Amino acid sequence: MEIKTTSSPINFLKEVRAELNKVKWPAKQDVVKMTGIVIGVSVVVGVLLSGFDLAFTKIFELVLK
């Protein structure tokens, strides 16, 4: 594998643009769906962690009294 050295910033930006054109970008519908999944999972994990925190806090309060 040969590594090319870029001689100028303009040439570098042209190569970056050429590489970005090769990327298969997801459709808007896919992005919206995956974003919804990430937000949903984050909310569920947040609720579970806060529930565990509350439960452990109450348990330790009872034990330390």
C-alpha positions as protocol buffer text, in pm:
chain_id: "A"
residue {
  index: 1
  type: MET
  ca { x: 0 y: 0 z: 0 }
}
residue {
  index: 2
  type: GLU
  ca { x: 150 y: 324 z: -114 }
}
residue {
  index: 3
  type: ILE
  ca { x: 112 y: 638 z: 96 }
}
residue {
  index: 4
  type: LYS
  ca { x: 90 y: 958 z: -103 }
}
residue {
  index: 5
  type: THR
  ca { x: 217 y: 1283 z: 34 }
}
residue {
  index: 6
  type: THR
  ca { x: 9 y: 1589 z: -40 }
}
residue {
  index: 7
  type: SER
  ca { x: 200 y: 1885 z: -172 }
}
residue {
  index: 8
  type: SER
  ca { x: -54 y: 2158 z: -102 }
}
residue {
  index: 9
  type: PRO
  ca { x: -360 y: 2219 z: 115 }
}
residue {
  index: 10
  type: ILE
  ca { x: -574 y: 2271 z: -195 }
}
residue {
  index: 11
  type: ASN
  ca { x: -469 y: 1932 z: -334 }
}
residue {
  index: 12
  type: PHE
  ca { x: -545 y: 1777 z: 5 }
}
residue {
  index: 13
  type: LEU
  ca { x: -896 y: 1927 z: 8 }
}
residue {
  index: 14
  type: LYS
  ca { x: -959 y: 1799 z: -345 }
}
residue {
  index: 15
  type: GLU
  ca { x: -859 y: 1449 z: -236 }
}
residue {
  index: 16
  type: VAL
  ca { x: -1081 y: 1472 z: 72 }
}
residue {
  index: 17
  type: ARG
  ca { x: -1375 y: 1573 z: -143 }
}
residue {
  index: 18
  type: ALA
  ca { x: -1308 y: 1285 z: -384 }
}
residue {
  index: 19
  type: GLU
  ca { x: -1303 y: 1038 z: -93 }
}
residue {
  index: 20
  type: LEU
  ca { x: -1622 y: 1182 z: 55 }
}
residue {
  index: 21
  type: ASN
  ca { x: -1795 y: 1134 z: -280 }
}
residue {
  index: 22
  type: LYS
  ca { x: -1715 y: 762 z: -257 }
}
residue {
  index: 23
  type: VAL
  ca { x: -1899 y: 728 z: 76 }
}
residue {
  index: 24
  type: LYS
  ca { x: -2248 y: 576 z: 65 }
}
residue {
  index: 25
  type: TRP
  ca { x: -2442 y: 812 z: 290 }
}
residue {
  index: 26
  type: PRO
  ca { x: -2754 y: 683 z: 467 }
}
residue {
  index: 27
  type: ALA
  ca { x: -3096 y: 804 z: 358 }
}
residue {
  index: 28
  type: LYS
  ca { x: -3272 y: 1069 z: 566 }
}
residue {
  index: 29
  type: GLN
  ca { x: -3532 y: 812 z: 676 }
}
residue {
  index: 30
  type: ASP
  ca { x: -3258 y: 582 z: 808 }
}
residue {
  index: 31
  type: VAL
  ca { x: -3091 y: 868 z: 997 }
}
residue {
  index: 32
  type: VAL
  ca { x: -3420 y: 971 z: 1158 }
}
residue {
  index: 33
  type: LYS
  ca { x: -3501 y: 610 z: 1255 }
}
residue {
  index: 34
  type: MET
  ca { x: -3158 y: 542 z: 1405 }
}
residue {
  index: 35
  type: THR
  ca { x: -3161 y: 875 z: 1591 }
}
residue {
  index: 36
  type: GLY
  ca { x: -3498 y: 783 z: 1742 }
}
residue {
  index: 37
  type: ILE
  ca { x: -3360 y: 447 z: 1852 }
}
residue {
  index: 38
  type: VAL
  ca { x: -3055 y: 609 z: 2013 }
}
residue {
  index: 39
  type: ILE
  ca { x: -3270 y: 864 z: 2198 }
}
residue {
  index: 40
  type: GLY
  ca { x: -3514 y: 592 z: 2310 }
}
residue {
  index: 41
  type: VAL
  ca { x: -3240 y: 364 z: 2440 }
}
residue {
  index: 42
  type: SER
  ca { x: -3073 y: 658 z: 2615 }
}
residue {
  index: 43
  type: VAL
  ca { x: -3398 y: 747 z: 2793 }
}
residue {
  index: 44
  type: VAL
  ca { x: -3457 y: 387 z: 2900 }
}
residue {
  index: 45
  type: VAL
  ca { x: -3102 y: 349 z: 3032 }
}
residue {
  index: 46
  type: GLY
  ca { x: -3130 y: 684 z: 3212 }
}
residue {
  index: 47
  type: VAL
  ca { x: -3456 y: 581 z: 3380 }
}
residue {
  index: 48
  type: LEU
  ca { x: -3311 y: 243 z: 3481 }
}
residue {
  index: 49
  type: LEU
  ca { x: -2995 y: 398 z: 3625 }
}
residue {
  index: 50
  type: SER
  ca { x: -3190 y: 660 z: 3818 }
}
residue {
  index: 51
  type: GLY
  ca { x: -3418 y: 385 z: 3951 }
}
residue {
  index: 52
  type: PHE
  ca { x: -3119 y: 180 z: 4067 }
}
residue {
  index: 53
  type: ASP
  ca { x: -2967 y: 491 z: 4223 }
}
residue {
  index: 54
  type: LEU
  ca { x: -3287 y: 566 z: 4414 }
}
residue {
  index: 55
  type: ALA
  ca { x: -3321 y: 205 z: 4527 }
}
residue {
  index: 56
  type: PHE
  ca { x: -2960 y: 182 z: 4650 }
}
residue {
  index: 57
  type: THR
  ca { x: -2992 y: 519 z: 4824 }
}
residue {
  index: 58
  type: LYS
  ca { x: -3299 y: 400 z: 5014 }
}
residue {
  index: 59
  type: ILE
  ca { x: -3130 y: 68 z: 5101 }
}
residue {
  index: 60
  type: PHE
  ca { x: -2821 y: 244 z: 5238 }
}
residue {
  index: 61
  type: GLU
  ca { x: -3037 y: 489 z: 5435 }
}
residue {
  index: 62
  type: LEU
  ca { x: -3215 y: 194 z: 5599 }
}
residue {
  index: 63
  type: VAL
  ca { x: -2890 y: 9 z: 5670 }
}
residue {
  index: 64
  type: LEU
  ca { x: -2713 y: 313 z: 5816 }
}
residue {
  index: 65
  type: LYS
  ca { x: -2999 y: 415 z: 6048 }
}
